[in-house]
Every structure is written in C-alpha cells, then in structure tokens.
C-alpha cells in the first residue's frame, strides 16, 4: 500500500499538469478579448516575446560583467610597458 502523502502528491501534480494548459488558454482568450484582437495574434505575440527574451538573456550572458572582468584580467600584460618619451634633464 502506498503512503497517503505519495498518493496526494501524485494527484495534485496530475491536477496541476492538466490545469496549466487550460489556464494558459483562458489567459490567452481573456487577453484577446481585452485587446479586441484574434486569439492567434495574442499567441503569436507571446511566442515572439518569449523568443526575444531568450535572445536578450543569451546576449546578456555573453557580456556578463564578471566574465568581461576575468577576460580583461587574463589578457592584461604582466608588466607595464615603460614610456618611450623621456623628459630632458
């Protein structure tokens, strides 16, 4: 016999996994009615925004301040070059 907590957890997970698509469809329908546009337009905009955010996050990871700092530190020369211009004494 399975423990009661396991059965309740599995039942809750099953209900949530079935409810999420329904809530997403409801949110899309409500937003489309509010904006007075077809649902497919709202869906397309959501996909575009998701792709845009993913691209921004990918590019932000490329210019992460800590990564830039370590790259600059790694490429910096070990000694400072001496000045070629000498002051006349």
N, C-alpha and C positions, 0 to 999 in steps of 0.2 A: 504494500500500500504506500502511495506517495504522501509525503508530508503536505499538510494543508497549505503552508506558505508557498511551496513549489506550485501547487495547483492554482492558487490565487494569482501568483506572479505570472504564470503562463496565460491565464485567462485575461488578465489585464493587458499583457503585451499583445495578445491576439486582438482584443478590442481596439487598442490604440492603433495597431498596424492597419486595421480595417477602417478606422475612423479618419486617419490622416488624409487619404485621397478625397474622402467626402468633404472634409473641412476645406481642403485646397480648392475643390470645385465650387463650394459655396462662397469662399472668399473671392474667387475669380468672377463668379456671377454677380455678387454684390458690387464689386468694384466696377464691372462693366455697366451695370445699371446706373450706378452713381455718376460715372463719366459719360453715360449715354453713347457707348460705343459697343460694337460686337465683342463677344467673349474672346474670339480668336485674336483680336487686336490686343486685348489685355494680356493674353497668354504669350503672344509674340513679344510684347514689351518686356514681360517678366523674363523671358529667355534672353533677350538682348541685354537686360540689366545684369543678369547672372553672369553672362559671358564677359561683360565689361568689367564687373567687379573682380572676376577671376584674373583677367588680364592685368588690371591695376595691381592686384596683390602679387602677381608674378613679377611685374616690373619693380615693385617696391622691394621685393626680396633681393633683386639684383643690386639695388643701391642702398642696402641696409647700412646704417651708419657704422655699426661695428665691423662689418665686412670691409667697407671702404677704409676705415681706420687701420685694420690689420693689413690690407693690401698696400696702403701708403707706407706703413711701418716696415713692411717686408721689402719694398722697393727702394727705400731711402738708403743713400750711401752710408757706410760705416763711419767715414771721416768727412769733415767739412773741407771742401777744396779751398786752398789758400787764394787770397785775392791776387790777381795778376797786376793790378795797378799799385805801384809803390809810391809812397809820399817822399818827395825830395827833402833831405835834411840839410 
